[in-house]
């Protein structure tokens, strides 16, 4: 059974000058930074904990994802452990690194074109 994707968690772009790019998007689109990125709440029901969508910039040399990769996508998953088990069974390349934070759990995989993808399981209600 394939991993269950709940939605887009974020898009991360490389930039020569992230601060200048943030300012450009703020000026021309009226976006407001929250928690160090632009954050779009795609479901604002009070009972929802879907996490919204992050749009952020990384310096070109930042090692958070491969410097040869201009964009990294973050997908929200329903159950990180189940998603990783399903992907591993299908032979998908999975980074052994995991990150636990107050705002969720994270893991990383690589697609067939060697693009790093971040998986995010937001905390339960």
N, C-alpha and C positions, 0 to 999 in steps of 0.2 A: 504494500500500500504506500503511495507517495506521501511525502511530508506535507502537512497542512499549512498553507500560507494564509494568514488572516488579512494581510494587506501590506502596503508599503510603509516601512518604518522611517525611512529617510533616504536622502540622496546627498552624497558627499563629493564635492568638486575640488580639484586642485586649483590653486591660484598663486600667481607670483606675489601678490599683495592682498592677502585675505581681508585685512582691515579696510583697504580702499574699496574692495568689491562689496563688502558689507555696507559701506556707506553709500555706494552707488545704488544698490537694491533698496536701501532705506529711502533714499531721495526720490527715486523714480517709481517705486511701487508702494511706498508707505509701509514697508515691512518693519516689524519691531523685533529686536533680538530678545530671546528669553533663554536662559541657561546656556549662553554662548553660541546660539544659532537661531535661525529663523525657525519658528515652530508653528505648524498649522494644526489646529485641532479639527480633525475630520469628523468627529462625532462628539457633540457637546452635551449629550444626555448625562445628567449627574450620575446615573448608575453605571455609566460606561467607563472602562479603564483600558481603552484601546491604545492609549499612548500618543495618538496624533502622529504627525509626520515632521521630521526634522530636515531642514535644508541648511547645509553648512559648508564652509570652505576650509581646506587644509593647505598649508604651504606646500609648494611643489616637492620639497625635500623631506616632508614629514613621513615617518616610517609607519604610521598607523595602518596604511595599506600600501601595496607595492608602488614605488615612485614611478614606475613605467605605466601604471594604470591611472588614467585621468579622472575616472569616476568610480565610486563604489556605491552599490545599492545595499540598503538594509531592509530585510523582509521581517515582518512580525510573524511569529509562528505560535501555534496554539500550545504545544507541549514540546519544549526544546529537546528533551531527552528522547522522546518518541520520534521527532523529526530527524535527529541525528542517527538514531538506530535504523530508520528507514533508508536514509541516504547512504549510510555505511553498507547496508545490505545490498544496495544498488551499485556499490563500487565507487561512490563519489568521494573525492579527496576531501578529507576533513582535518582541519588544524586541531591538534590536541589541546590548544590553549582554550580556557574558559574564563569568563569574567562574570562575577556576581556583584551587582550594585543594588542600591535601594530601589532603583527604577527598573530593575529587571536583570535577566540573565542573558549572556551573549556567547555566541560561538561563531566560527568562520569556516566556510567551505570554499572550494575553488571549482569553477565551471570548466567545461572541456577546452575553453579558449584561454585558460589560466587567469581568469578574472576572479579576484577575491570578492566574496559576498558575505555580508554580516547577517546573522540570524539573531533575532531579539525576541525573547519571551517576557512580556511585561508582567509585573507582579499581579497575582490574583486580587480580587476585591477584598 
